[in-house]
Amino acid sequence: MQLHDAEEGYQAQEGGGGLVLSDWEALIPRPSSRFLKVKCGKCEGEQIVYSHSTHLVKCRTCGEDLAIPTGGKAIIKGSIISVLG
């Protein structure tokens, strides 16, 4: 089954893999921000922080600074274990 709507400007095809949108995926930007799993350098505790945090993030265990806001991407002081999402 093939759908086409000239006013909306999209095409979709239904096949074995499901519904696939052609051009919309390329036109819609993906966010560059992520959630990060960070390990504290002082106490080795792990915590999840936002990559574009607007508030100072401190370790829950020892109080060491993990993320310092800069107006854009935060400066991550701990070591990044993994990127979530």
C-alpha positions in Angstrom: 0.0 0.0 0.0 1.4 3.4 -0.9 0.1 6.8 0.3 0.9 10.1 -1.3 -0.4 13.6 -0.2 1.0 16.4 -2.4 -0.4 19.2 -0.1 1.3 17.7 3.0 4.5 16.9 1.1 5.2 13.4 2.4 5.2 9.9 1.2 4.8 6.7 3.2 5.1 3.1 2.2 3.7 0.2 4.1 5.6 -3.0 3.6 7.1 -5.8 5.6 9.1 -3.3 7.8 6.2 -1.1 8.7 5.5 2.5 7.9 8.6 4.4 6.6 8.6 8.2 6.2 11.0 9.3 3.4 12.0 13.0 3.7 10.8 14.0 7.1 13.5 12.1 8.9 16.2 14.1 7.1 14.5 17.4 7.6 13.8 17.2 11.3 16.9 17.9 13.4 17.9 15.6 16.1 18.8 17.1 19.5 22.5 17.2 20.4 21.9 17.0 24.1 22.1 13.7 25.9 21.9 12.2 29.4 25.3 11.0 30.5 26.3 8.5 33.2 29.3 10.1 34.9 31.7 8.6 37.5 33.0 10.9 40.2 36.8 11.2 40.2 37.0 11.5 44.0 34.7 8.8 45.4 34.0 6.7 42.3 30.2 7.2 42.7 28.1 7.1 39.5 25.4 9.6 38.7 23.3 10.6 35.6 23.6 14.2 34.5 22.3 16.2 31.5 24.9 17.3 29.0 23.4 20.8 28.7 22.7 21.3 32.4 21.9 24.9 33.5 22.6 24.3 37.2 25.7 23.1 39.0 25.6 19.4 39.5 27.4 18.0 42.6 28.1 14.3 43.5 25.5 13.0 45.9 28.1 11.1 47.9 31.0 13.5 48.4 29.8 16.9 47.0 32.5 17.2 44.2 31.4 19.2 41.2 30.4 16.9 38.3 28.9 19.4 35.8 29.5 23.1 35.6 27.0 25.1 33.4 28.4 27.4 30.7 25.3 28.7 28.9 25.5 25.8 26.4 27.0 22.4 26.9 28.1 21.9 30.5 31.7 21.2 31.5 31.7 17.6 32.7 34.4 17.2 35.5 33.9 13.4 36.1 34.6 10.6 33.6 31.8 9.8 31.2 30.9 6.1 31.5 28.1 5.9 28.9 25.8 8.1 26.8 22.1 7.3 27.5 19.4 7.7 24.9 
